[in-house]
């Protein structure tokens, strides 16, 4: 990622972090991304096309999910995460272990459990993901199935005040 792009991404992340546990705009997921991009001096959805209630928005250049960087916008469509405990057994060892791939830590709003305020979540984007954790020598294997259309975009700096 170019230095200018890294600086833009850092501004986008800083705005979202500064609003953690606060409502941005009307509390919809769109409002957070739109306001953080504009405050960072980046183009937003309206710079790429018409905004409608059922649109697949464009937030910049498409990015492969494995190349997502801080400040990129992740667009979910019909996200459903189903988590099921598959096995539980006692294993030797200490500490916590994460064996899953394809996870993101994201800042978002208009989601459970807090509704219209900015929240930090770790989410899987691949199915199935397997996570192991330890609690008093009991490890639980969890299978996560994700159903969604997920797209990622790298924002562009706005020019001449838009």
Secondary structure, 3 states (H helix, E strand, C coil): CCHHHHHHHHHHHHHHHHCECCCCCCCCHHHHHHHHHHHCCECCHHHCCCCCCCCCCCCCEEECHHHCCCCCEEEEEEEEEEEEEEEEEECCCCCCECCCCCEEEEEECCECCCECCEEEEEEECCCCEEEEEEECCEEEEEEEEEEEEEEEEECCECCCCC
